[in-house]
Amino acid sequence: MKLNQLLSAALAACALSGAVAGEVEVLHYWTSGGEAKSAAELRKMMQSKGHTWKDFAVAGGGGDNAMTVLKSRVISGNPPAAAQIKGPAIQEWAAEGVLANLDAVAKAEQWDASLPAVVASVMKYKGSYVAAPVNVHRVNWVWASPEVLKKAGVAAMPKNYDEFFSAADKIKAAGLVAVAHGGQNWQDFTTFESVVLGVGGPQFYQDALVKLDQKALTSPTMTRSLETFRRIKGYTDPAAPGRDWNLATAMVMQGKAGFQFMGDWAKGEFIAAGKAPGKDFLCAAAPGTANAFTFNVDSFAMYKLKDAAAQKAQGDLAAAIMSPAFQEVFNLNKGSIPVRLNMKMDKFDGCARLSSKDFVDTAKSGGLVPSVAHGMAISPAAEGAIKDAVSQFWNDDKITVADAVKRIASAAKTN
Ligand code: GAL
Protein backbone atom coordinates (compact mmCIF):
# COMPACT_ATOMS: atom_id res chain seq x y z
CA MET A 1 0.00 0.00 0.00
CA LYS A 2 1.17 3.49 -0.76
CA LEU A 3 1.48 6.04 2.00
CA ASN A 4 -1.68 7.94 1.10
CA GLN A 5 -3.63 4.66 0.95
CA LEU A 6 -2.28 3.70 4.35
CA LEU A 7 -3.30 7.06 5.73
CA SER A 8 -6.82 6.92 4.42
CA ALA A 9 -7.20 3.34 5.69
CA ALA A 10 -6.06 4.50 9.13
CA LEU A 11 -8.43 7.45 9.04
CA ALA A 12 -11.32 5.23 7.99
CA ALA A 13 -10.58 2.83 10.87
CA CYS A 14 -10.58 5.77 13.24
CA ALA A 15 -13.88 7.07 11.94
CA LEU A 16 -15.44 3.60 12.23
CA SER A 17 -14.45 3.12 15.86
CA GLY A 18 -15.09 6.76 16.69
CA ALA A 19 -11.75 6.74 18.46
CA VAL A 20 -9.76 9.94 18.68
CA ALA A 21 -6.79 9.44 20.91
CA GLY A 22 -5.83 12.49 22.90
CA GLU A 23 -3.58 13.47 25.72
CA VAL A 24 -4.88 14.28 29.16
CA GLU A 25 -2.67 16.20 31.46
CA VAL A 26 -3.99 15.65 34.97
CA LEU A 27 -2.95 17.78 37.91
CA HIS A 28 -3.29 16.08 41.29
CA TYR A 29 -1.54 15.75 44.64
CA TRP A 30 -1.82 12.04 45.17
CA THR A 31 1.79 11.12 45.82
CA SER A 32 1.76 8.97 48.99
CA GLY A 33 1.76 5.16 48.67
CA GLY A 34 -2.01 4.66 48.83
CA GLU A 35 -2.79 7.82 46.86
CA ALA A 36 -0.41 6.94 44.03
CA LYS A 37 -1.95 3.47 43.70
CA SER A 38 -5.38 5.07 43.41
CA ALA A 39 -4.25 7.62 40.79
CA ALA A 40 -2.67 4.77 38.82
CA GLU A 41 -6.13 3.20 38.41
CA LEU A 42 -7.36 6.29 36.62
CA ARG A 43 -4.29 6.37 34.42
CA LYS A 44 -4.81 2.71 33.47
CA MET A 45 -8.44 3.32 32.58
CA MET A 46 -7.56 6.24 30.31
CA GLN A 47 -4.74 4.31 28.67
CA SER A 48 -7.13 1.42 28.00
CA LYS A 49 -9.22 3.89 25.99
CA GLY A 50 -6.16 4.72 23.91
CA HIS A 51 -5.42 8.10 25.48
CA THR A 52 -2.07 9.31 26.73
CA TRP A 53 -1.88 10.21 30.42
CA LYS A 54 0.44 13.05 31.28
CA ASP A 55 0.96 12.95 35.01
CA PHE A 56 1.16 16.33 36.71
CA ALA A 57 1.60 15.38 40.37
CA VAL A 58 2.44 18.14 42.83
CA ALA A 59 3.47 16.70 46.21
CA GLY A 60 1.96 18.12 49.38
CA GLY A 61 -0.92 16.63 51.38
CA GLY A 62 -4.17 18.55 51.32
CA GLY A 63 -3.24 20.12 47.97
CA ASP A 64 -2.05 23.61 48.96
CA ASN A 65 1.07 23.36 46.77
CA ALA A 66 -0.94 21.92 43.89
CA MET A 67 -3.39 24.84 43.99
CA THR A 68 -0.55 27.37 43.79
CA VAL A 69 0.91 25.63 40.74
CA LEU A 70 -2.53 25.35 39.14
CA LYS A 71 -3.15 29.08 39.47
CA SER A 72 0.10 29.99 37.72
CA ARG A 73 -0.61 27.54 34.88
CA VAL A 74 -4.12 28.88 34.26
CA ILE A 75 -3.03 32.52 34.52
CA SER A 76 -0.31 31.91 31.92
CA GLY A 77 -2.98 30.54 29.55
CA ASN A 78 -1.73 26.96 29.69
CA PRO A 79 -4.16 25.00 31.90
CA PRO A 80 -3.95 21.23 32.36
CA ALA A 81 -6.84 19.18 30.89
CA ALA A 82 -8.05 18.29 34.37
CA ALA A 83 -7.24 19.23 37.93
CA GLN A 84 -8.18 17.80 41.31
CA ILE A 85 -10.16 20.65 42.83
CA LYS A 86 -13.20 20.57 45.04
CA GLY A 87 -15.93 22.35 46.96
CA PRO A 88 -16.39 26.13 46.63
CA ALA A 89 -13.09 26.38 44.68
CA ILE A 90 -14.91 24.70 41.76
CA GLN A 91 -17.40 27.57 41.69
CA GLU A 92 -14.60 30.12 41.84
CA TRP A 93 -12.82 28.59 38.85
CA ALA A 94 -16.08 28.31 36.92
CA ALA A 95 -16.85 31.97 37.58
CA GLU A 96 -13.53 32.80 35.89
CA GLY A 97 -14.94 31.21 32.72
CA VAL A 98 -12.09 28.72 32.35
CA LEU A 99 -13.91 25.44 32.99
CA ALA A 100 -15.37 23.16 30.30
CA ASN A 101 -19.04 22.20 30.27
CA LEU A 102 -19.53 18.47 31.01
CA ASP A 103 -23.30 18.34 30.48
CA ALA A 104 -23.13 16.11 27.37
CA VAL A 105 -21.30 13.34 29.27
CA ALA A 106 -23.33 13.91 32.42
CA LYS A 107 -26.59 13.56 30.48
CA ALA A 108 -25.50 10.50 28.51
CA GLU A 109 -24.27 8.82 31.71
CA GLN A 110 -27.20 10.00 33.87
CA TRP A 111 -25.15 11.70 36.58
CA ASP A 112 -28.17 13.44 38.10
CA ALA A 113 -29.72 10.10 38.95
CA SER A 114 -26.43 8.59 40.14
CA LEU A 115 -25.27 11.25 42.62
CA PRO A 116 -26.53 12.50 45.98
CA ALA A 117 -28.14 15.92 45.31
CA VAL A 118 -25.77 17.67 47.75
CA VAL A 119 -22.77 16.40 45.76
CA ALA A 120 -24.27 17.14 42.32
CA SER A 121 -24.85 20.77 43.25
CA VAL A 122 -21.17 21.22 44.19
CA MET A 123 -20.14 19.82 40.78
CA LYS A 124 -22.36 22.30 38.90
CA TYR A 125 -22.02 25.96 38.06
CA LYS A 126 -25.19 27.76 36.99
CA GLY A 127 -26.88 24.39 36.49
CA SER A 128 -24.16 22.83 34.31
CA TYR A 129 -21.67 20.16 35.35
CA VAL A 130 -18.08 21.44 35.40
CA ALA A 131 -16.49 18.73 37.58
CA ALA A 132 -16.72 14.95 38.08
CA PRO A 133 -16.62 13.48 41.62
CA VAL A 134 -14.57 10.40 42.49
CA ASN A 135 -15.33 9.58 46.11
CA VAL A 136 -16.55 10.48 49.57
CA HIS A 137 -13.83 10.71 52.20
CA ARG A 138 -14.85 10.86 55.85
CA VAL A 139 -12.60 13.19 57.81
CA ASN A 140 -13.71 12.60 61.42
CA TRP A 141 -11.82 9.38 62.02
CA VAL A 142 -9.21 8.35 64.54
CA TRP A 143 -6.84 5.50 63.57
CA ALA A 144 -5.10 3.33 66.12
CA SER A 145 -2.46 0.67 66.55
CA PRO A 146 -3.93 -2.40 68.32
CA GLU A 147 -0.38 -3.37 69.32
CA VAL A 148 0.20 -0.05 71.11
CA LEU A 149 -3.23 -0.13 72.78
CA LYS A 150 -2.50 -3.62 74.05
CA LYS A 151 0.95 -2.71 75.38
CA ALA A 152 -0.51 0.31 77.19
CA GLY A 153 -3.49 -1.62 78.59
CA VAL A 154 -6.14 0.30 76.65
CA ALA A 155 -9.11 -2.03 76.22
CA ALA A 156 -11.18 -0.23 73.58
CA MET A 157 -11.26 2.67 71.16
CA PRO A 158 -12.23 5.86 73.05
CA LYS A 159 -15.76 7.09 72.47
CA ASN A 160 -15.42 10.48 74.12
CA TYR A 161 -12.62 12.79 75.28
CA ASP A 162 -12.54 11.47 78.86
CA GLU A 163 -11.83 8.02 77.50
CA PHE A 164 -9.43 9.43 74.92
CA PHE A 165 -7.26 11.30 77.42
CA SER A 166 -7.22 8.38 79.82
CA ALA A 167 -6.04 6.11 76.96
CA ALA A 168 -3.48 8.71 75.87
CA ASP A 169 -2.09 8.89 79.43
CA LYS A 170 -1.62 5.13 79.47
CA ILE A 171 0.19 5.16 76.12
CA LYS A 172 2.45 7.97 77.29
CA ALA A 173 3.20 6.07 80.49
CA ALA A 174 4.16 3.04 78.37
CA GLY A 175 6.85 5.21 76.75
CA LEU A 176 5.15 5.57 73.36
CA VAL A 177 3.79 8.53 71.41
CA ALA A 178 0.06 8.83 72.11
CA VAL A 179 -0.86 10.98 69.10
CA ALA A 180 0.97 10.83 65.76
CA HIS A 181 0.66 14.29 64.26
CA GLY A 182 2.03 16.17 61.30
CA GLY A 183 2.33 19.88 62.09
CA GLN A 184 1.05 21.47 58.90
CA ASN A 185 -1.89 23.89 58.76
CA TRP A 186 -4.28 21.48 57.07
CA GLN A 187 -3.39 18.65 59.45
CA ASP A 188 -3.80 20.90 62.50
CA PHE A 189 -7.22 21.87 61.18
CA THR A 190 -8.16 18.26 60.40
CA THR A 191 -7.74 17.57 64.12
CA PHE A 192 -9.37 20.87 65.14
CA GLU A 193 -12.56 20.37 63.15
CA SER A 194 -12.99 16.85 64.57
CA VAL A 195 -12.59 18.30 68.06
CA VAL A 196 -15.17 21.04 67.39
CA LEU A 197 -17.56 18.39 66.07
CA GLY A 198 -16.97 16.12 69.06
CA VAL A 199 -17.22 18.84 71.69
CA GLY A 200 -20.02 20.93 70.17
CA GLY A 201 -21.96 18.50 67.96
CA PRO A 202 -23.01 18.94 64.30
CA GLN A 203 -25.28 21.97 64.81
CA PHE A 204 -22.55 23.90 66.59
CA TYR A 205 -20.06 22.86 63.90
CA GLN A 206 -22.41 24.20 61.21
CA ASP A 207 -22.98 27.48 63.03
CA ALA A 208 -19.36 28.12 63.96
CA LEU A 209 -17.32 26.70 61.10
CA VAL A 210 -19.69 26.69 58.11
CA LYS A 211 -21.97 29.68 58.70
CA LEU A 212 -19.12 31.46 60.51
CA ASP A 213 -21.66 32.86 62.95
CA GLN A 214 -19.87 35.26 65.33
CA LYS A 215 -22.04 34.26 68.29
CA ALA A 216 -21.09 30.60 67.91
CA LEU A 217 -17.44 31.44 67.22
CA THR A 218 -17.16 33.38 70.48
CA SER A 219 -19.28 31.02 72.60
CA PRO A 220 -18.15 28.95 75.62
CA THR A 221 -18.39 25.85 73.36
CA MET A 222 -15.62 27.29 71.18
CA THR A 223 -13.57 27.90 74.33
CA ARG A 224 -14.04 24.27 75.37
CA SER A 225 -13.12 23.09 71.87
CA LEU A 226 -9.87 25.05 71.93
CA GLU A 227 -9.01 23.79 75.40
CA THR A 228 -9.50 20.20 74.26
CA PHE A 229 -7.51 20.84 71.08
CA ARG A 230 -4.60 22.28 73.06
CA ARG A 231 -4.68 19.36 75.46
CA ILE A 232 -4.22 16.95 72.53
CA LYS A 233 -1.01 18.70 71.56
CA GLY A 234 0.53 17.59 74.84
CA TYR A 235 0.36 14.03 73.54
CA THR A 236 2.25 14.64 70.27
CA ASP A 237 6.03 14.22 69.91
CA PRO A 238 8.61 17.02 69.46
CA ALA A 239 9.28 15.97 65.84
CA ALA A 240 5.67 16.66 64.77
CA PRO A 241 6.19 20.13 63.21
CA GLY A 242 6.26 19.89 59.42
CA ARG A 243 5.84 16.11 59.31
CA ASP A 244 3.87 14.74 56.34
CA TRP A 245 0.60 13.03 57.18
CA ASN A 246 1.63 9.68 55.73
CA LEU A 247 4.71 9.61 57.96
CA ALA A 248 2.42 10.11 60.95
CA THR A 249 0.32 7.20 59.67
CA ALA A 250 3.52 5.15 59.42
CA MET A 251 4.18 5.77 63.14
CA VAL A 252 0.84 4.11 63.94
CA MET A 253 1.56 1.35 61.44
CA GLN A 254 4.95 0.60 62.98
CA GLY A 255 3.64 0.48 66.52
CA LYS A 256 5.44 3.69 67.52
CA ALA A 257 2.29 5.74 68.15
CA GLY A 258 -1.18 4.99 69.44
CA PHE A 259 -3.58 7.28 67.57
CA GLN A 260 -3.83 9.55 64.55
CA PHE A 261 -6.63 11.99 63.77
CA MET A 262 -6.93 11.85 59.96
CA GLY A 263 -9.38 11.30 57.12
CA ASP A 264 -9.70 7.87 55.59
CA TRP A 265 -6.98 8.39 52.99
CA ALA A 266 -4.92 7.11 55.97
CA LYS A 267 -6.65 3.79 55.41
CA GLY A 268 -5.33 3.86 51.85
CA GLU A 269 -1.81 3.98 53.36
CA PHE A 270 -2.45 1.02 55.67
CA ILE A 271 -3.95 -0.99 52.81
CA ALA A 272 -1.11 -0.15 50.41
CA ALA A 273 1.30 -1.48 53.06
CA GLY A 274 -0.65 -4.76 53.19
CA LYS A 275 -2.24 -4.09 56.60
CA ALA A 276 -5.69 -5.41 57.50
CA PRO A 277 -8.36 -3.36 59.30
CA GLY A 278 -9.44 -4.77 62.66
CA LYS A 279 -6.18 -6.75 62.91
CA ASP A 280 -3.24 -4.48 62.09
CA PHE A 281 -5.02 -1.17 62.59
CA LEU A 282 -8.30 0.11 64.02
CA CYS A 283 -10.69 2.80 62.82
CA ALA A 284 -13.32 4.64 64.84
CA ALA A 285 -15.18 7.92 64.60
CA ALA A 286 -13.20 10.66 66.38
CA PRO A 287 -14.27 10.99 70.07
CA GLY A 288 -17.85 12.19 70.40
CA THR A 289 -18.58 12.12 66.66
CA ALA A 290 -20.12 8.68 66.06
CA ASN A 291 -23.38 10.29 64.94
CA ALA A 292 -21.77 12.80 62.63
CA PHE A 293 -19.85 12.73 59.37
CA THR A 294 -17.50 15.38 57.96
CA PHE A 295 -17.50 14.80 54.22
CA ASN A 296 -14.74 15.55 51.74
CA VAL A 297 -15.51 14.81 48.09
CA ASP A 298 -12.55 14.66 45.69
CA SER A 299 -13.37 15.74 42.17
CA PHE A 300 -11.78 16.69 38.87
CA ALA A 301 -12.67 19.86 37.01
CA MET A 302 -11.89 20.06 33.30
CA TYR A 303 -10.35 23.18 31.81
CA LYS A 304 -11.44 24.60 28.44
CA LEU A 305 -9.14 23.31 25.69
CA LYS A 306 -9.23 24.01 21.95
CA ASP A 307 -7.91 20.74 20.53
CA ALA A 308 -10.74 18.31 19.52
CA ALA A 309 -8.79 15.18 20.50
CA ALA A 310 -8.01 16.69 23.90
CA GLN A 311 -11.69 17.54 24.38
CA LYS A 312 -12.65 13.96 23.54
CA ALA A 313 -10.09 12.71 26.07
CA GLN A 314 -11.59 15.02 28.71
CA GLY A 315 -15.06 13.61 28.06
CA ASP A 316 -13.70 10.08 28.35
CA LEU A 317 -11.96 11.00 31.61
CA ALA A 318 -15.18 12.38 33.04
CA ALA A 319 -17.10 9.26 31.99
CA ALA A 320 -14.38 6.96 33.37
CA ILE A 321 -14.40 8.73 36.75
CA MET A 322 -18.11 8.17 37.22
CA SER A 323 -18.16 4.57 35.91
CA PRO A 324 -19.10 1.94 38.53
CA ALA A 325 -15.95 -0.09 37.75
CA PHE A 326 -13.67 2.87 38.45
CA GLN A 327 -15.60 4.00 41.52
CA GLU A 328 -15.09 0.55 43.01
CA VAL A 329 -11.42 -0.06 42.27
CA PHE A 330 -10.37 3.52 43.00
CA ASN A 331 -12.07 3.69 46.37
CA LEU A 332 -10.85 0.25 47.45
CA ASN A 333 -7.35 1.74 47.15
CA LYS A 334 -8.05 5.28 48.33
CA GLY A 335 -9.74 4.45 51.64
CA SER A 336 -12.87 6.39 50.70
CA ILE A 337 -16.29 5.16 49.55
CA PRO A 338 -17.89 5.53 46.11
CA VAL A 339 -19.80 8.77 45.60
CA ARG A 340 -22.02 7.04 43.05
CA LEU A 341 -25.28 5.87 44.61
CA ASN A 342 -26.41 2.24 44.87
CA MET A 343 -22.97 0.69 44.54
CA LYS A 344 -22.40 -2.79 45.93
CA MET A 345 -20.14 -2.65 49.00
CA ASP A 346 -19.34 -6.37 49.24
CA LYS A 347 -15.64 -5.92 48.42
CA PHE A 348 -15.21 -3.09 50.96
CA ASP A 349 -13.92 -3.53 54.54
CA GLY A 350 -15.57 -2.74 57.86
CA CYS A 351 -14.31 0.87 58.02
CA ALA A 352 -15.73 1.63 54.56
CA ARG A 353 -19.03 -0.06 55.35
CA LEU A 354 -19.36 1.94 58.55
CA SER A 355 -18.60 5.08 56.55
CA SER A 356 -21.21 4.18 53.94
CA LYS A 357 -23.88 3.51 56.59
CA ASP A 358 -23.05 6.67 58.54
CA PHE A 359 -23.07 8.79 55.35
CA VAL A 360 -26.67 7.72 54.67
CA ASP A 361 -27.78 7.93 58.32
CA THR A 362 -26.25 11.35 58.99
CA ALA A 363 -27.72 12.75 55.76
CA LYS A 364 -31.12 12.02 57.34
CA SER A 365 -30.29 13.08 60.91
CA GLY A 366 -28.54 16.37 60.09
CA GLY A 367 -25.16 15.06 61.24
CA LEU A 368 -23.65 15.29 57.75
CA VAL A 369 -21.37 18.34 57.61
CA PRO A 370 -18.79 19.58 55.08
CA SER A 371 -15.10 19.48 56.00
CA VAL A 372 -13.55 22.93 56.36
CA ALA A 373 -10.01 21.55 56.52
CA HIS A 374 -10.52 19.95 53.10
CA GLY A 375 -12.05 22.79 51.20
CA MET A 376 -15.68 21.72 51.24
CA ALA A 377 -17.35 24.43 53.27
CA ILE A 378 -16.23 28.02 52.96
CA SER A 379 -14.41 30.30 50.53
CA PRO A 380 -10.71 29.51 50.10
CA ALA A 381 -9.83 32.97 51.50
CA ALA A 382 -11.77 32.55 54.76
CA GLU A 383 -10.54 28.96 55.05
CA GLY A 384 -6.91 30.05 54.74
CA ALA A 385 -7.31 32.79 57.35
CA ILE A 386 -9.00 30.52 59.91
CA LYS A 387 -6.46 27.77 59.33
CA ASP A 388 -3.64 30.21 60.01
CA ALA A 389 -5.25 31.39 63.25
CA VAL A 390 -5.79 27.82 64.45
CA SER A 391 -2.24 26.74 63.62
CA GLN A 392 -0.76 29.81 65.31
CA PHE A 393 -2.63 28.82 68.47
CA TRP A 394 -1.48 25.19 68.14
CA ASN A 395 2.15 26.20 67.66
CA ASP A 396 2.44 28.94 70.25
CA ASP A 397 1.55 28.09 73.84
CA LYS A 398 1.75 31.76 74.76
CA ILE A 399 -1.46 32.47 72.82
CA THR A 400 -4.27 32.06 75.36
CA VAL A 401 -7.54 30.33 74.57
CA ALA A 402 -9.38 33.64 74.99
CA ASP A 403 -7.02 35.29 72.55
CA ALA A 404 -7.39 32.44 70.05
CA VAL A 405 -11.19 32.78 70.20
CA LYS A 406 -10.83 36.43 69.17
CA ARG A 407 -8.29 35.70 66.43
CA ILE A 408 -10.40 32.93 64.90
CA ALA A 409 -13.58 35.01 65.04
CA SER A 410 -11.81 37.88 63.33
CA ALA A 411 -10.24 35.57 60.67
CA ALA A 412 -13.76 34.31 59.91
CA LYS A 413 -14.66 37.77 58.59
CA THR A 414 -12.16 37.40 55.72
CA ASN A 415 -13.76 37.30 52.29
C1 GAL B 1 -7.33 15.63 51.01
C2 GAL B 1 -7.80 14.94 49.76
C3 GAL B 1 -7.52 13.49 49.85
C4 GAL B 1 -6.13 13.18 50.36
C5 GAL B 1 -5.60 14.15 51.42
C6 GAL B 1 -4.11 14.09 51.68
O1 GAL B 1 -7.61 17.00 50.95
O2 GAL B 1 -9.18 15.14 49.62
O3 GAL B 1 -7.80 12.88 48.62
O4 GAL B 1 -5.30 13.07 49.27
O5 GAL B 1 -5.94 15.46 51.16
O6 GAL B 1 -3.37 14.48 50.57
Boltz pocket constraint, residues with backbone or C-beta under 6 A from the ligand:
constraints:
  - pocket:
      binder: B
      contacts: [[A, 29], [A, 30], [A, 35], [A, 60], [A, 61], [A, 62], [A, 63], [A, 137], [A, 245], [A, 265], [A, 296], [A, 297], [A, 298], [A, 373], [A, 374]]
      max_distance: 6.0
